[in-house]
Amino acid sequence: MTYEEFKFAIMDRLQAEIKDPKSISIQPVTRNNGCKLDGLIIMEGGRNIAPTIYLDPFFEEYQSGECFSVLYDKIISAYRQNRPENDINVRCFTDYEIAKERIAFKLIHRQRNEELLKKIPFIPYLDLAIVFYCLIEFQSEPTSGTILIHNSHLDYWHISLQDLFENAQKNTPRMLRQSLRDIQDVITDLTNQLPSASAIPKVSFVREQSEPSMYILSNCENLYGAGCLLYQGLLARYAKQMDSDFYILPSSVHEVILVPTSSDKDLQKMSEMVESVNSSALLPEEILSDHAYYYSREQDEIIM
């Protein structure tokens, strides 16, 4: 089955199994770093919002030998888990007096997103770009969604880039509180959450005394958590706690790893680690940068 046949088979079965009224479509979507994917959108019964389910990874599983019916069940499951039960209040985005309380920032790579940055407001930062989105919450539901802010929105709201940045500086730390965890604690938690872990004793990792700590910095939602690097005074406080400058490894757009410079690894070795992880463990749209950064306490800034 070709990819086109795969998409047609998915659409055909969905049309037959999901009750009317509905609208089902597959639309091309350009994601972070210029990644182009096919998004399946199932809009039911007059709803004004629906989840987007990307079909490309499902077809990759099919090509690797997974059964079509199993993949279809996964797609249906993803839809049901993410389907909002309520409409979105459009005023949360169209009314600036409401929207300005939900504006946040995130970091993306500047060169990898050249085409996108022609359409959206941004602020250059190192070799990255600070871009903006509106964090939308659904009534009576624990889920949230994001709407990327374009240049046209600034015109519609009659605001400047500086207004946007000031709102995001205030809102992002409030809505998405920072989270700093020792990487060994994270590994322990993940290991103990594995399905097979209930049959074995709980595990923990013991670090050699000479081995420096490594910390994962993100936010409480693990949503574009690399943006925590922009929280005012945050890096200075952590450097004071560590009593050290530190390397910053951009593990994805959602988190970074802080490594005190007491480590025996230099910046070049750290960058090689980042490149290795980017090429082997991340989806292309999750990559933030392909090299490490350095935070200097003396200068109170990140250095490339």
C-alpha positions as CSV (number, residue, x, y, z in Angstrom):
1,M,0.0,0.0,0.0
2,T,1.4,3.4,-1.0
3,Y,1.1,6.4,1.3
4,E,-1.7,7.9,-0.8
5,E,-3.6,4.6,-0.6
6,F,-2.9,4.5,3.1
7,K,-4.4,8.0,3.6
8,F,-7.4,7.1,1.4
9,A,-8.1,3.9,3.4
10,I,-8.0,5.8,6.7
11,M,-10.4,8.5,5.4
12,D,-12.7,5.9,3.9
13,R,-13.0,3.9,7.2
14,L,-13.4,7.1,9.3
15,Q,-16.2,8.4,7.0
16,A,-18.1,5.1,7.5
17,E,-17.6,4.8,11.3
18,I,-17.9,8.3,12.7
19,K,-21.5,9.5,12.9
20,D,-22.7,12.6,11.1
21,P,-22.6,15.5,11.2
22,K,-18.8,15.6,10.7
23,S,-16.1,17.0,8.5
24,I,-13.0,14.9,7.9
25,S,-10.0,16.2,6.0
26,I,-6.3,15.7,5.6
27,Q,-4.4,19.0,5.4
28,P,-0.7,19.8,4.9
29,V,0.9,21.3,8.0
30,T,4.3,23.0,8.3
31,R,5.7,22.4,11.8
32,N,8.8,23.6,13.6
33,N,12.1,23.5,11.6
34,G,10.1,23.5,8.3
35,C,8.9,19.9,8.8
36,K,5.9,19.2,6.5
37,L,3.4,16.7,7.7
38,D,-0.1,15.6,6.8
39,G,-2.6,16.4,9.6
40,L,-5.9,14.5,9.9
41,I,-8.7,16.7,11.2
42,I,-12.0,15.3,12.4
43,M,-14.5,18.1,13.1
44,E,-17.7,16.8,14.6
45,G,-21.2,18.2,15.0
46,G,-20.6,21.9,14.8
47,R,-17.5,22.0,17.0
48,N,-15.2,24.9,16.3
49,I,-12.0,23.1,17.2
50,A,-10.5,19.6,16.7
51,P,-7.2,17.8,17.4
52,T,-4.7,17.4,14.5
53,I,-3.4,13.8,14.2
54,Y,-0.2,13.5,12.1
55,L,-0.4,10.5,9.7
56,D,3.2,10.4,8.6
57,P,4.5,8.5,11.6
58,F,1.7,5.9,11.4
59,F,2.6,5.2,7.8
60,E,6.2,4.7,8.9
61,E,5.0,2.1,11.3
62,Y,3.0,0.5,8.5
63,Q,6.1,0.3,6.3
64,S,8.0,-1.3,9.2
65,G,5.4,-4.1,9.2
66,E,2.7,-3.0,11.6
67,C,-0.8,-4.2,10.7
68,F,-3.2,-1.6,9.2
69,S,-6.0,-2.4,11.6
70,V,-3.7,-1.9,14.6
71,L,-2.6,1.5,13.3
72,Y,-6.2,2.5,12.6
73,D,-7.1,1.7,16.2
74,K,-4.2,3.8,17.4
75,I,-5.4,6.8,15.3
76,I,-9.0,6.4,16.6
77,S,-7.6,6.1,20.2
78,A,-5.5,9.3,19.7
79,Y,-8.6,11.1,18.4
80,R,-10.8,10.1,21.3
81,Q,-8.2,10.9,23.9
82,N,-7.7,14.4,22.5
83,R,-11.2,15.3,21.3
84,P,-12.4,18.4,23.1
85,E,-15.9,18.1,24.6
86,N,-16.5,21.8,24.4
87,D,-16.0,24.6,21.9
88,I,-13.2,27.1,22.3
89,N,-14.3,30.6,23.2
90,V,-13.0,32.5,20.2
91,R,-12.9,35.8,22.2
92,C,-10.0,34.3,24.1
93,F,-8.0,35.0,21.0
94,T,-9.9,37.7,19.0
95,D,-10.4,40.0,22.0
96,Y,-7.0,41.4,22.8
97,E,-8.0,42.4,26.4
98,I,-8.6,38.7,27.0
99,A,-5.8,37.3,24.8
100,K,-3.1,39.5,26.3
101,E,-3.3,37.5,29.6
102,R,-2.6,34.2,27.7
103,I,0.3,35.3,25.4
104,A,3.5,33.3,26.0
105,F,6.9,32.8,24.3
106,K,9.0,29.9,23.1
107,L,12.4,29.4,21.4
108,I,13.0,28.0,18.0
109,H,16.0,27.8,15.7
110,R,16.3,30.8,13.5
111,Q,18.0,29.4,10.4
112,R,15.8,26.3,10.3
113,N,12.7,28.4,10.4
114,E,13.5,31.2,7.9
115,E,10.3,30.8,5.9
116,L,8.1,30.7,9.0
117,L,9.8,33.8,10.5
118,K,8.7,35.8,7.4
119,K,5.1,35.4,8.6
120,I,5.4,35.8,12.4
121,P,6.8,38.4,14.9
122,F,10.0,37.3,16.5
123,I,13.0,38.6,18.4
124,P,16.5,37.3,17.5
125,Y,18.2,35.6,20.4
126,L,21.7,34.0,19.9
127,D,21.2,31.8,16.9
128,L,17.6,31.2,18.0
129,A,14.3,33.2,17.7
130,I,11.8,34.2,20.4
131,V,8.4,33.6,19.0
132,F,4.9,34.0,20.5
133,Y,1.8,32.0,20.9
134,C,-1.5,32.1,22.8
135,L,-2.1,29.4,25.4
136,I,-5.8,28.3,25.2
137,E,-7.5,26.3,27.9
138,F,-10.7,24.4,27.4
139,Q,-13.5,24.8,29.9
140,S,-14.1,21.8,32.2
141,E,-11.1,20.0,30.6
142,P,-7.5,19.5,31.7
143,T,-6.2,19.9,28.2
144,S,-4.9,23.1,26.5
145,G,-3.9,24.1,23.1
146,T,-1.7,26.8,21.4
147,I,-2.2,29.2,18.6
148,L,0.9,30.7,17.0
149,I,0.8,34.5,16.7
150,H,1.3,35.9,13.2
151,N,2.1,39.4,12.0
152,S,-1.5,39.8,11.0
153,H,-2.6,39.4,14.6
154,L,-0.4,42.4,15.7
155,D,-2.2,44.5,13.0
156,Y,-5.6,43.2,14.2
157,W,-4.8,43.9,17.8
158,H,-3.1,47.2,17.1
159,I,-0.1,46.3,19.2
160,S,3.7,46.3,18.7
161,L,6.3,43.6,19.0
162,Q,7.4,45.2,22.2
163,D,3.9,44.9,23.6
164,L,3.9,41.3,22.7
165,F,7.2,40.6,24.4
166,E,6.3,42.4,27.6
167,N,3.0,40.4,27.9
168,A,4.9,37.2,27.3
169,Q,7.6,38.0,29.8
170,K,4.9,38.5,32.4
171,N,2.6,35.6,31.5
172,T,4.9,32.7,30.6
173,P,6.5,32.2,34.0
174,R,3.1,32.5,35.6
175,M,1.3,30.1,33.3
176,L,4.2,27.7,32.8
177,R,6.2,27.5,36.1
178,Q,9.8,26.4,35.8
179,S,10.8,22.9,36.8
180,L,14.4,21.9,37.6
181,R,15.1,18.2,38.3
182,D,18.2,16.1,38.8
183,I,18.5,13.9,35.7
184,Q,19.1,10.8,37.9
185,D,15.8,11.4,39.6
186,V,14.0,11.7,36.3
187,I,15.6,8.4,35.1
188,T,14.6,6.7,38.3
189,D,11.0,7.8,37.9
190,L,10.8,6.8,34.3
191,T,12.3,3.4,35.0
192,N,9.9,2.7,37.8
193,Q,6.9,3.7,35.6
194,L,7.7,1.0,33.0
195,P,4.9,-1.6,32.7
196,S,7.3,-4.3,33.8
197,A,8.6,-2.4,36.8
198,S,5.8,-3.6,39.1
199,A,7.4,-7.1,39.0
200,I,10.8,-5.9,40.1
201,P,12.1,-3.9,43.1
202,K,12.0,-0.1,42.8
203,V,15.3,1.2,41.6
204,S,17.4,4.3,42.2
205,F,20.7,5.5,40.8
206,V,23.6,6.4,43.0
207,R,26.0,9.0,41.7
208,E,29.8,8.8,42.4
209,Q,30.8,11.6,44.7
210,S,33.1,13.1,42.1
211,E,30.4,13.0,39.4
212,P,28.7,16.4,38.9
213,S,24.9,16.7,38.8
214,M,23.1,17.2,35.6
215,Y,19.7,19.0,35.7
216,I,16.7,19.0,33.3
217,L,15.2,22.4,33.0
218,S,11.7,22.7,31.6
219,N,8.3,23.9,32.8
220,C,5.5,22.2,34.7
221,E,3.7,21.2,31.5
222,N,6.9,20.2,29.6
223,L,5.5,22.5,26.8
224,Y,8.2,24.5,25.0
225,G,10.2,24.3,28.2
226,A,13.4,25.6,26.6
227,G,11.8,29.0,26.9
228,C,12.6,28.9,30.6
229,L,16.1,30.1,29.6
230,L,14.4,33.5,29.1
231,Y,12.8,33.7,32.6
232,Q,14.3,36.7,34.3
233,G,16.9,35.9,36.9
234,L,16.3,32.2,36.7
235,L,19.7,31.1,35.4
236,A,21.5,33.4,37.9
237,R,19.7,31.8,40.8
238,Y,20.5,28.3,39.6
239,A,24.1,29.1,39.0
240,K,24.3,30.5,42.6
241,Q,22.8,27.2,43.9
242,M,25.2,25.1,41.9
243,D,28.1,27.5,42.7
244,S,29.2,27.1,39.1
245,D,28.9,28.3,35.6
246,F,27.2,25.6,33.4
247,Y,26.8,24.2,30.0
248,I,23.3,24.2,28.4
249,L,22.5,21.3,26.2
250,P,19.3,22.0,24.1
251,S,17.8,18.5,24.3
252,S,14.6,19.7,22.5
253,V,12.3,22.7,22.2
254,H,10.6,21.3,25.4
255,E,13.6,21.1,27.7
256,V,17.3,21.7,28.2
257,I,20.0,20.1,30.3
258,L,22.2,22.1,32.6
259,V,25.7,20.7,33.3
260,P,27.9,22.4,35.9
261,T,31.4,23.3,34.4
262,S,33.0,21.1,37.1
263,S,32.3,18.3,34.6
264,D,35.3,17.0,32.8
265,K,33.6,17.6,29.5
266,D,34.3,20.7,27.4
267,L,32.0,22.7,25.2
268,Q,33.0,20.8,22.1
269,K,32.2,17.4,23.7
270,M,28.9,18.8,24.9
271,S,28.0,19.9,21.3
272,E,28.9,16.5,20.0
273,M,26.5,15.0,22.5
274,V,23.7,17.3,21.3
275,E,24.4,16.5,17.7
276,S,24.3,12.7,18.5
277,V,20.9,13.0,20.3
278,N,19.4,15.2,17.6
279,S,20.2,12.7,14.9
280,S,19.2,9.5,16.8
281,A,16.6,10.3,19.4
282,L,14.5,13.4,18.3
283,L,11.9,14.0,15.8
284,P,13.1,16.7,13.4
285,E,10.4,19.2,14.5
286,E,11.6,18.8,18.2
287,I,15.2,20.0,17.5
288,L,16.1,23.3,19.1
289,S,19.8,23.6,18.2
290,D,22.7,21.4,17.2
291,H,25.3,22.7,19.7
292,A,25.7,23.4,23.4
293,Y,25.7,26.9,25.0
294,Y,27.6,28.3,28.0
295,Y,26.1,30.3,30.9
296,S,28.6,32.7,32.5
297,R,27.8,33.9,36.1
298,E,30.2,36.8,35.7
299,Q,28.5,38.1,32.6
300,D,25.0,36.8,33.6
301,E,24.3,35.7,30.0
302,I,24.4,32.7,27.7
303,I,27.3,32.5,25.4
304,M,27.5,30.6,22.1
